[in-house]
């Protein structure tokens, strides 16, 4: 069954809607508008959390609804409801009609696609609740048996199954069915009265089965335990401006926050981004190539189509240090005289879409990771990050390290506690002097927040050497 046929079953047969009548409501609501769509959504989600030897919480939710949007110039009219009925859609149409100018645009719908980057099976239905609880109980017992210093274990499974259909005024329709799961483990250890924690998670647009095989879940558990144990021996981080090496994979979250948001179309159209007006100019060191890719199989940030119905693509943002492109939704692309790159995303039917990242990563370079490490006499190696903040306008960022090491004479030294990285996104790109050949993507845990909306994303990068970056710590 195609995604359109499957979603027709959900939204028209099951909900009792007449597709022809709904199309006429959409045509009337968007007559004279520059753009717009009806977005239909059905979602099942669950969460099972096992903490300290027992199920701490378990939830299962089913949500459905629609959002109707009309766009005129820069103005947007948006109305949504959790009631899937013709009457509710008509009420929404009466609301969004107020935004129409009576002129209208070309209104061409996005091209169709037969590509699929993930399956459509519902992961929530493929594993029964008892098996999920048993898995988490096995995780708890395994960690405690592995190390007597373990004092607390928390493990969780989270799953989503989302079906969407987009209906446009020109009669074009697009649909997508999106599975998404995560498996997380957090461990607290104690030694001589000192307590430290470590966590690790994996996920993607797949079923739970990929992560619940013993070899797979034990590898996740071992990584969480390793991080906790390493922190037991951490020393206060030094403060100052030093060379910094970023490890491969998840440290790409710094790239996502410090640079990625600044390359989203809306910030550049409004000229509030530090990168506004710099298209075609050098904004990074030679060798730095950054892409945003929605087409990677089974990845957390991948999409067959975005939430406006546009097929996703591999968008080159920076090529060999030169700014080549922005991430665009339909509205900002039209206003900037560009094309949509399939980056129009929304958290749910209750939100209007805007330009958002998918899987954002830097391509590999020519250097061996050992060569990069060996080039630093004294500095900091950042292997993993926790929270961070960035100012889009200035590009300034602050990130806390959850795993970092002092570099001494080209070797990793003691682990560091309390290290933060402080810098400026546009500036830090120019300080990249060595790029590793070990590009890796994150394990599938990223969620990006923007304007109150959260969406799943992916990040990645190879090992990077930044010649100079401010490290905040607790000692000099």
Wavefront OBJ file of the C-alpha trace (Angstrom):
o trace
v 0.000 0.000 0.000
v 1.349 3.440 -0.918
v 1.679 6.182 1.707
v -1.186 8.076 0.040
v -3.451 5.029 0.141
v -2.508 4.259 3.747
v -3.114 7.819 4.894
v -6.377 7.995 2.922
v -7.482 5.053 5.036
v -6.624 6.974 8.212
v -7.921 10.424 7.307
v -10.860 9.772 4.982
v -12.176 6.242 5.482
v -11.568 6.018 9.235
v -12.379 9.667 10.018
v -15.369 9.723 7.687
v -14.163 12.647 5.588
v -15.080 13.042 1.925
v -11.900 13.803 -0.022
v -13.627 15.758 -2.779
v -15.499 17.974 -0.310
v -12.318 18.589 1.707
v -10.461 19.562 -1.481
v -13.166 22.105 -2.314
v -12.844 23.635 1.169
v -9.083 23.916 0.700
v -9.508 25.443 -2.782
v -11.893 28.059 -1.420
v -9.804 28.838 1.669
v -6.616 29.381 -0.346
v -8.119 31.187 -3.325
v -6.164 34.417 -3.755
v -3.381 33.323 -1.376
v 0.263 33.086 -2.417
v 0.669 29.640 -0.873
v -0.697 27.326 1.765
v -1.815 23.789 2.500
v -3.949 21.523 4.639
v -1.753 19.349 6.858
v -3.360 16.182 8.273
v -1.612 14.213 11.021
v -2.151 10.992 12.970
v 0.397 10.050 15.623
v 0.904 7.276 18.163
v 3.605 7.681 20.788
v 4.795 5.794 23.838
v 7.380 6.017 26.596
v 8.516 3.370 29.086
v 10.985 4.429 31.794
v 12.643 1.914 34.147
v 14.382 3.484 37.131
v 16.039 1.841 40.142
v 14.639 -1.596 39.539
v 11.060 -0.765 38.670
v 8.866 0.809 36.032
v 8.826 4.487 36.915
v 6.443 5.613 34.188
v 4.670 4.279 31.128
v 2.524 6.191 28.681
v 0.759 5.681 25.381
v -0.930 8.461 23.422
v -2.841 8.766 20.173
v -3.199 12.230 18.661
v -4.713 13.439 15.433
v -5.620 16.750 13.918
v -5.102 19.204 11.097
v -3.533 22.567 10.414
v -4.717 24.856 7.613
v -2.393 27.627 6.438
v -2.774 30.509 3.993
v 0.169 32.766 3.064
v 0.027 36.218 1.509
v 3.399 37.884 1.087
v 5.082 37.610 4.482
v 1.792 37.225 6.370
v 0.521 33.825 7.492
v -2.924 32.786 8.610
v -2.975 29.490 10.521
v -5.751 27.551 12.186
v -5.663 24.055 13.664
v -7.812 21.616 15.586
v -7.683 18.112 17.029
v -11.102 17.372 15.521
v -10.872 15.715 12.111
v -14.199 16.757 10.584
v -15.363 18.767 7.622
v -17.080 21.241 9.946
v -13.811 21.899 11.831
v -11.896 22.359 8.570
v -14.549 24.814 7.341
v -14.228 26.842 10.561
v -10.459 26.923 10.059
v -10.984 28.033 6.458
v -13.081 30.983 7.612
v -10.166 32.042 9.819
v -7.348 31.786 7.273
v -9.371 33.519 4.535
v -8.684 36.824 6.298
v -5.055 36.675 5.132
v -5.846 36.539 1.399
v -4.961 39.497 -0.812
v -7.125 38.445 -3.756
v -4.087 38.359 -6.066
v -2.635 34.937 -5.518
v 0.623 33.496 -6.759
v 1.721 30.753 -9.082
v 0.993 28.257 -6.342
v 2.829 25.402 -8.023
v 2.970 22.352 -5.788
v 6.230 20.528 -5.077
v 7.269 17.655 -7.366
v 6.287 14.118 -6.415
v 8.705 11.444 -5.270
v 8.809 7.656 -5.150
v 11.813 7.589 -2.838
v 11.569 6.220 0.700
v 14.359 6.481 3.254
v 12.739 4.360 5.989
v 10.042 1.724 6.399
v 6.447 2.398 7.365
v 5.877 -0.325 9.981
v 4.564 0.900 13.327
v 7.346 0.118 15.853
v 4.947 0.438 18.775
v 2.963 -2.567 17.549
v 5.923 -4.831 16.757
v 6.987 -5.434 20.380
v 4.583 -6.096 23.241
v 4.677 -4.128 26.484
v 5.928 -7.073 28.565
v 8.951 -7.492 26.263
v 9.795 -3.801 26.584
v 9.687 -3.966 30.379
v 11.768 -7.161 30.413
v 14.413 -5.531 28.229
v 14.715 -2.550 30.566
v 14.842 -4.840 33.622
v 17.634 -6.858 31.944
v 19.519 -3.607 31.322
v 19.250 -2.657 34.991
v 20.474 -6.062 36.177
v 23.303 -6.172 33.629
v 24.740 -2.779 34.586
v 24.655 -3.522 38.299
v 26.391 -6.861 37.759
v 29.081 -5.223 35.629
v 30.381 -2.820 38.278
v 29.866 -2.687 42.051
v 30.214 1.107 41.938
v 26.877 1.461 40.129
v 24.341 3.149 42.423
v 21.527 4.104 40.060
v 20.346 2.992 36.635
v 17.701 4.550 34.419
v 16.730 3.086 31.053
v 13.979 4.084 28.667
v 12.328 3.249 25.355
v 10.518 5.936 23.389
v 8.619 5.399 20.163
v 6.580 7.354 17.615
v 4.583 6.470 14.532
v 3.433 9.485 12.536
v 1.308 9.559 9.388
v 0.865 12.834 7.492
v -0.877 14.003 4.349
v -0.521 17.434 2.727
v -3.284 18.745 0.436
v -2.734 21.805 -1.749
v -5.041 24.125 -3.685
v -3.813 22.825 -7.029
v -5.025 19.335 -6.112
v -1.533 18.018 -5.440
v -1.240 15.649 -2.495
v 1.736 14.153 -0.708
v 1.956 11.715 2.187
v 4.528 10.170 4.473
v 4.604 7.570 7.242
v 7.415 8.063 9.757
v 8.558 5.639 12.469
v 10.954 6.882 15.168
v 12.442 5.169 18.235
v 15.027 5.877 20.940
v 16.754 3.717 23.567
v 18.517 5.558 26.397
v 20.595 4.460 29.381
v 21.849 6.613 32.263
v 24.155 5.365 35.030
v 25.304 6.883 38.337
v 28.463 5.490 39.960
v 30.127 6.183 43.314
v 33.713 5.883 44.455
v 35.049 7.073 47.833
v 32.001 9.256 48.345
v 32.223 10.869 44.916
v 29.277 10.354 42.564
v 29.349 10.839 38.799
v 26.994 10.020 35.943
v 27.170 8.924 32.334
v 24.539 8.418 29.666
v 24.215 7.174 26.117
v 21.385 6.692 23.667
v 20.678 5.370 20.191
v 17.772 5.740 17.812
v 16.449 6.246 14.318
v 13.516 5.745 11.950
v 13.430 2.004 12.487
v 11.740 -0.552 14.744
v 12.927 -1.307 18.283
v 14.371 -4.610 17.118
v 17.560 -2.978 15.841
v 18.471 -1.887 19.368
v 17.130 -4.686 21.583
v 19.311 -7.541 20.347
v 21.692 -8.439 23.234
v 24.855 -7.359 21.415
v 23.269 -4.025 20.555
v 21.764 -3.050 23.912
v 24.803 -4.263 25.825
v 27.030 -2.001 23.689
v 24.788 0.956 24.566
v 24.926 0.066 28.263
v 28.715 -0.341 28.216
v 29.130 3.119 26.680
v 26.955 4.763 29.341
v 28.908 2.946 32.082
v 32.251 3.877 30.511
v 31.349 7.559 30.533
v 30.260 7.453 34.171
v 33.415 5.639 35.315
v 35.688 8.033 33.398
v 34.114 10.982 35.190
v 35.106 9.502 38.557
v 38.721 10.388 37.750
v 38.046 13.798 36.209
v 39.966 16.873 37.341
v 38.883 20.528 37.237
v 39.090 21.931 33.727
v 41.612 24.684 33.030
v 40.383 28.065 31.842
v 41.859 30.037 28.966
v 42.289 30.140 25.203
v 43.840 26.924 23.897
v 43.731 24.619 20.854
v 40.649 22.395 20.961
v 40.066 19.093 19.211
v 36.462 18.033 18.671
v 35.846 14.302 18.397
v 33.778 12.722 15.591
v 30.015 12.222 15.652
v 27.936 13.870 18.365
v 30.261 16.914 18.790
v 28.672 17.991 15.491
v 25.957 19.417 17.763
v 28.251 22.437 18.128
v 28.197 22.808 14.336
v 24.406 22.454 14.385
v 23.863 25.144 16.990
v 26.662 27.610 16.293
v 26.483 27.546 12.499
v 23.456 25.553 11.314
v 20.727 27.802 12.685
v 22.427 30.798 11.124
v 22.034 29.159 7.693
v 18.254 28.708 7.932
v 16.350 30.768 5.376
v 14.122 32.810 7.677
v 17.014 34.294 9.651
v 18.778 35.253 6.440
v 15.690 36.713 4.774
v 15.144 38.878 7.843
v 18.908 39.640 7.947
v 19.146 38.628 11.597
v 21.730 35.910 10.924
v 25.452 36.513 11.212
v 25.681 34.942 7.716
v 23.101 37.211 6.039
v 24.306 38.658 2.713
v 27.432 36.489 2.549
v 26.371 34.070 -0.226
v 29.354 33.166 -2.377
v 31.851 34.517 0.148
v 34.392 32.653 2.255
v 33.011 32.065 5.733
v 35.140 29.078 6.782
v 38.633 27.692 6.412
v 39.542 25.872 3.192
v 38.467 22.226 3.359
v 35.344 22.913 5.420
v 32.283 21.481 3.625
v 28.963 21.324 5.458
v 25.751 19.720 4.169
v 22.212 19.270 5.441
v 20.874 15.943 4.222
v 17.360 14.566 4.558
v 18.031 11.507 2.393
v 20.078 9.230 4.674
v 18.446 5.842 5.231
v 16.797 5.312 8.629
v 18.407 8.375 10.239
v 16.614 10.361 12.925
v 16.687 13.605 10.941
v 15.738 12.083 7.585
v 12.437 12.749 5.799
v 10.997 11.439 2.555
v 9.095 14.719 2.222
v 9.093 17.735 4.506
v 5.947 19.021 6.205
v 4.991 21.093 3.152
v 5.181 18.069 0.843
v 8.540 18.968 -0.752
v 10.885 15.985 -1.300
v 14.024 16.311 0.773
v 17.517 16.498 -0.687
v 21.190 16.811 0.135
v 21.745 20.556 0.443
v 25.318 21.879 0.314
v 25.574 24.811 2.738
v 29.329 25.451 2.778
v 31.713 24.084 0.132
v 35.461 24.287 0.706
v 34.836 27.233 3.029
v 32.501 29.154 0.641
v 28.854 29.816 1.567
v 26.784 28.034 -1.100
v 23.240 27.743 0.193
v 20.587 28.172 2.859
v 18.008 25.737 4.205
v 14.636 26.831 2.860
v 10.955 26.241 3.297
v 8.516 27.361 0.578
v 7.640 30.801 1.952
v 11.166 32.034 2.630
v 12.447 30.539 -0.621
v 9.744 32.367 -2.594
v 10.437 35.676 -0.854
v 14.184 35.306 -1.448
v 13.857 34.216 -5.083
v 15.224 30.751 -4.321
v 13.830 27.205 -4.312
v 12.682 25.180 -1.344
v 15.265 22.652 -0.195
v 12.728 20.478 1.648
v 13.498 21.974 5.054
v 9.958 23.095 5.925
v 9.277 21.308 9.219
v 6.775 21.512 12.068
v 6.473 19.803 15.437
v 2.849 18.811 14.837
v -0.400 19.858 13.159
v -0.707 22.587 15.816
v 2.340 24.412 14.402
v 3.084 26.216 11.143
v 6.213 25.015 9.320
v 9.484 26.950 9.174
v 13.037 26.243 7.958
v 14.609 23.562 10.144
v 17.673 21.343 9.931
v 17.538 17.599 9.150
v 20.911 15.750 9.322
v 23.593 18.459 9.378
v 27.222 17.395 9.181
v 30.710 18.297 8.002
v 32.417 16.106 5.419
v 35.667 14.279 6.111
v 39.118 15.672 5.394
v 42.573 14.183 4.779
v 44.045 13.840 8.281
v 44.351 10.806 10.539
v 42.866 11.437 14.015
v 46.190 10.466 15.652
v 47.954 13.040 13.491
v 45.539 15.731 14.654
v 45.963 14.796 18.323
v 49.733 14.674 17.945
v 49.826 18.237 16.620
v 48.632 19.729 19.935
v 51.129 20.194 22.763
v 48.605 21.471 25.289
v 44.877 21.822 24.789
v 41.487 20.187 25.260
v 39.893 17.206 23.509
v 36.081 17.412 23.587
v 34.464 14.013 22.970
v 30.845 14.747 23.896
v 28.592 17.679 24.719
v 25.558 18.315 26.875
v 23.584 21.539 26.767
v 24.470 24.623 24.762
v 23.232 28.091 23.876
v 23.719 30.245 20.787
v 22.755 33.777 19.750
v 21.724 33.627 16.074
v 22.429 37.297 15.409
v 25.960 37.400 16.824
v 26.814 33.720 16.476
v 28.132 33.556 20.063
v 27.810 30.152 21.726
v 28.482 28.370 25.027
v 28.612 24.562 25.252
v 29.185 22.298 28.243
v 31.311 19.173 27.770
v 30.099 15.883 29.226
v 33.305 14.100 28.208
v 36.558 15.976 27.695
v 40.271 15.437 28.242
v 43.356 17.531 28.767
v 45.799 17.164 25.868
v 49.433 16.922 26.979
v 52.253 16.573 24.432
v 50.033 15.115 21.736
v 48.294 12.591 23.985
v 45.030 12.459 25.867
v 45.610 13.227 29.521
v 43.211 13.158 32.467
v 39.466 13.585 31.941
v 38.120 17.053 32.716
v 35.168 18.144 34.799
v 33.254 21.370 34.253
v 34.713 22.262 30.839
v 32.759 24.664 28.653
v 33.566 25.894 25.160
v 32.914 29.570 24.453
v 33.162 31.149 21.023
v 31.579 32.646 17.947
v 30.169 30.412 15.200
v 31.349 32.366 12.151
v 34.753 32.905 13.745
v 35.307 29.311 14.854
v 34.849 28.042 11.287
v 37.832 30.121 10.185
v 40.006 28.567 12.916
v 39.636 24.973 11.699
v 43.129 23.897 10.661
v 42.893 20.084 10.442
v 39.950 17.899 9.389
v 39.944 14.179 10.114
v 39.136 11.325 7.741
v 36.793 9.728 10.298
v 33.464 11.472 9.719
v 30.739 9.904 11.843
v 27.084 10.643 12.497
v 25.612 10.845 15.976
v 23.904 7.719 17.403
v 20.410 9.083 16.779
v 19.364 11.145 19.794
v 19.121 14.781 18.653
v 16.100 17.031 19.136
v 16.274 20.633 17.921
v 14.303 23.460 19.479
v 13.308 26.631 17.641
v 10.523 29.100 18.402
v 9.005 26.654 20.863
v 8.930 23.731 18.419
v 10.990 20.553 18.775
v 11.837 18.230 15.857
v 14.162 15.204 15.572
v 17.501 15.928 13.898
v 20.878 14.359 13.226
v 24.391 15.794 13.430
v 27.872 14.623 12.530
v 31.466 15.554 11.789
v 34.983 14.149 11.627
v 37.681 14.898 14.196
v 38.435 18.636 13.983
v 41.272 20.800 15.211
v 40.353 24.369 16.128
v 43.532 26.368 16.578
v 42.211 28.549 19.370
v 39.001 28.496 21.412
v 38.089 29.804 24.845
v 37.655 27.085 27.434
v 35.788 27.957 30.594
v 36.701 25.900 33.639
v 37.382 25.989 37.344
v 41.132 26.460 37.528
v 43.881 28.346 35.764
l 1 2 3 4 5 6 7 8 9 10 11 12 13 14 15 16 17 18 19 20 21 22 23 24 25 26 27 28 29 30 31 32 33 34 35 36 37 38 39 40 41 42 43 44 45 46 47 48 49 50 51 52 53 54 55 56 57 58 59 60 61 62 63 64 65 66 67 68 69 70 71 72 73 74 75 76 77 78 79 80 81 82 83 84 85 86 87 88 89 90 91 92 93 94 95 96 97 98 99 100 101 102 103 104 105 106 107 108 109 110 111 112 113 114 115 116 117 118 119 120 121 122 123 124 125 126 127 128 129 130 131 132 133 134 135 136 137 138 139 140 141 142 143 144 145 146 147 148 149 150 151 152 153 154 155 156 157 158 159 160 161 162 163 164 165 166 167 168 169 170 171 172 173 174 175 176 177 178 179 180 181 182 183 184 185 186 187 188 189 190 191 192 193 194 195 196 197 198 199 200 201 202 203 204 205 206 207 208 209 210 211 212 213 214 215 216 217 218 219 220 221 222 223 224 225 226 227 228 229 230 231 232 233 234 235 236 237 238 239 240 241 242 243 244 245 246 247 248 249 250 251 252 253 254 255 256 257 258 259 260 261 262 263 264 265 266 267 268 269 270 271 272 273 274 275 276 277 278 279 280 281 282 283 284 285 286 287 288 289 290 291 292 293 294 295 296 297 298 299 300 301 302 303 304 305 306 307 308 309 310 311 312 313 314 315 316 317 318 319 320 321 322 323 324 325 326 327 328 329 330 331 332 333 334 335 336 337 338 339 340 341 342 343 344 345 346 347 348 349 350 351 352 353 354 355 356 357 358 359 360 361 362 363 364 365 366 367 368 369 370 371 372 373 374 375 376 377 378 379 380 381 382 383 384 385 386 387 388 389 390 391 392 393 394 395 396 397 398 399 400 401 402 403 404 405 406 407 408 409 410 411 412 413 414 415 416 417 418 419 420 421 422 423 424 425 426 427 428 429 430 431 432 433 434 435 436 437 438 439 440 441 442 443 444 445 446 447 448 449 450 451 452 453 454 455 456 457 458 459 460 461 462 463 464 465 466 467 468 469 470 471 472 473 474 475 476
